[in-house]
Amino acid sequence: MMPTSLSGNITLALTLFAVCSLATTAAPASAKSRRADNIPKGFLLKTIQWQGTTYRYLVYVPADYTRDHPWPTILFLHGSGECGTDGLKPLGVGIGTHIMRHAERWPFLVIIPQKPEVRDTWAQYDDLLMAILKKTEREYRVDTTRLYLTGLSQGGFGTWALAAKHPDLFAAAAPICGIGDPNQASELAKIPLWVFHGAADPVVSPEADQKTVDAVKAAGGDIQFTLYPGVGHDSWDNAYDDPNLPQWFLQHQRPAK
């Protein structure tokens, strides 16, 4: 979901997007840095062909990215307010705005797809998301043992659903103001989870989220739940502004295959 008050953030985000994209064309400062500087950096607009349709999505490439080593990677799922086909709206709400403010906290490649239709669930686009992941792995040095999942509102629901479906793919997941299925607790218990919700959320019930958390705990899962007192639906700002969240992601790594 995207409150009206955040509409100004969209304009700011799109402006910064343009700045980031243009900045990547600058000439390398030295021969030593040429290899890194020749790689476009910032929030980059990408496309993929899937089932006869072209989909736009974003990939965030850190300023110090090089191909010298694999990079931890985050898949971010936006909320209903950012649905569409432009590829840019998801940058205005959630993880993208916090990367802009504190890029030093986020030493990750970050994949930001866009769901076209509000009425659809993220689970319906699972094959597309996996195709985008594979494409990103071909284009960048993704550390497949440190692949993380997070999302807000509709993307929080999607994070729960994809974590349950792919517990052996993601090293950790952080659903925000979404609800998972307690009946999937045994699968969710296979992946470390940090769940966030506003205690005063009028859109998505924190009590329902608590039921899934309790079910995962009962199944022996590694899960923590942060409930923000007095915070409404936009608990993603609290979550992504917490410097402990990116560090928590980095603490988790799947065994190499």
C-alpha positions, 0 to 999 in steps of 0.5 A: 500500500502507498499512502497519499503522503508518500506521493512526494517521495515518488518524485524524489525517487524518480529524480534520484533514479535519473541521477544514479543512471546518469552518474554511471556514464562518467569516465573512470577516475583511474586505470586501477578503478576502470574495471569497476567504473565501467559497470553501470551503478545505481538503480538500473531499469531492466527488462525481461521477456516472459510468456510473450510479455515484456516486464520492467524491473530495477536492479540496484548495483552498489557504487563499489560493485565489482565482479571480483567476488560474489555479492549478497542479493536481496529480492524486494516485493512492493505493495499494491500502491506500486503495481503497474508496468512502468518499472519505477513506482516500486522505487518510491516506497520501501527499501529503495528510498532507504538505500538512497538515504543510507547506501553504506548500510546496504552492500547488496545487489537488490532486485526490485520487480514490479507486479502489474495488477493489484488484484494478482498475488505475488505467488502468481508471478513466482515463475517470473521472479525466478526468471528475473533471479536467473537473469540477474545471476547471468548479468552479475556475480550473485552470491547464491548462498546469500540470497534474501527476500523481503517485501511490504504489505502485498509484498509482505504476503508475497514474502511469506508465500515465497519463503514457504515455497522456496525455503532452500533458495533464500538464506533469510526472509523479512516480511513486513505488514503481511500475513503468512499461512500458519498451515505452512509453518513446517516449511517456513521453519526451514528459513530464518525469519524476521517479521515486522508489523505496526501494532496500530495497523488498520489495513493488515491485522498484526494479530493474524501475523502473530498467529503465523509467527507462533505457528512457526515457533511451535514448528521449531523455526528461527523467527523473531517478531518486531511489533512497533507500538502506535505504528500503522500500516507503513511499518516498512519505514521503521523496518528498513531504517533499522541498521540491524536489518541488513546486518541480520541478513548478512549473518545468514548464509546457506551451505554452498551446493 
